């Protein structure tokens, strides 16, 4: 869907506080979230501007975003299991 936010805060609102805490204390987790959100912004901008990009390239970006989201979710689940 065009212009839909897929940044991590929107994807996992129930983990918002944990995301903020992990980003503050874990540089690797912070880098994952930053990369995910950067790719999400790029995808949205390309879709909104209808910039010339091949379907294969946009799908590759979406696949990478999904893979990062999966990694982030696994980190969140592991952190939640500690509590």
Phi, psi and omega per residue, in radians:
X1 nan 2.336 -3.104
X2 -1.149 2.469 3.041
X3 1.104 0.242 3.104
X4 -1.416 2.331 3.126
X5 -1.354 2.259 3.064
X6 -2.118 0.311 3.127
X7 -1.125 2.781 -2.990
X8 -1.038 -0.641 3.116
X9 -1.096 -0.610 3.091
X10 -1.369 -0.567 -3.112
X11 -1.271 -0.625 -3.092
X12 -2.250 1.143 -3.094
X13 -1.087 -0.472 3.137
X14 -1.237 -0.287 3.134
X15 -1.890 0.258 -3.025
X16 -0.939 -0.828 -3.135
X17 -1.133 -0.743 3.134
X18 -1.128 -0.686 3.100
X19 -1.043 -0.826 3.127
X20 -1.060 -0.770 3.141
X21 -1.107 -0.811 -3.133
X22 -1.145 -0.671 3.120
X23 -1.101 -0.604 -3.120
X24 -1.278 -0.558 -3.031
X25 -1.899 -0.214 -3.065
X26 -2.217 1.746 -3.096
X27 -1.034 -0.590 3.133
X28 -1.172 -0.760 3.089
X29 -1.114 -0.758 3.117
X30 -1.014 -0.725 3.136
X31 -1.146 -0.683 3.090
X32 -1.059 -0.833 -3.121
X33 -1.140 -0.746 -3.140
X34 -1.080 -0.750 3.138
X35 -1.150 -0.771 3.102
X36 -1.006 -0.877 -3.074
X37 -1.180 -0.571 3.080
X38 -1.133 -0.814 3.121
X39 -1.107 -0.704 3.103
X40 -1.039 -0.791 3.109
X41 -1.061 -0.747 3.136
X42 -1.076 -0.794 3.138
X43 -1.061 -0.838 -3.134
X44 -1.049 -0.766 -3.140
X45 -1.108 -0.746 3.120
X46 -1.088 -0.736 -3.137
X47 -1.201 -0.752 -3.121
X48 -1.146 -0.697 -3.129
X49 -1.483 -0.137 -3.053
X50 0.881 0.796 -3.141
X51 -1.153 2.574 3.129
X52 -1.222 1.964 3.089
X53 -2.654 2.515 -3.101
X54 -1.253 2.685 3.081
X55 -1.041 -0.624 -3.138
X56 -1.121 -0.711 -3.133
X57 -1.183 -0.762 -3.132
X58 -1.171 -0.651 3.101
X59 -1.154 -0.649 3.085
X60 -1.080 -0.750 3.111
X61 -1.100 -0.738 3.139
X62 -1.156 -0.657 3.091
X63 -1.114 -0.751 3.116
X64 -1.106 -0.735 3.103
X65 -1.052 -0.748 3.140
X66 -1.137 -0.700 3.120
X67 -1.119 -0.727 3.092
X68 -1.121 -0.724 3.112
X69 -1.038 -0.729 3.108
X70 -1.090 -0.754 3.117
X71 -1.089 -0.763 -3.133
X72 -1.105 -0.747 3.133
X73 -1.082 -0.717 3.105
X74 -1.081 -0.690 3.086
X75 -1.105 -0.742 -3.137
X76 -1.146 -0.734 3.110
X77 -1.107 -0.722 3.133
X78 -1.127 -0.720 3.129
X79 -1.163 -0.705 3.128
X80 -1.137 -0.575 3.132
X81 -1.195 -0.416 3.131
X82 -1.260 -0.447 -3.036
X83 -1.424 nan nan
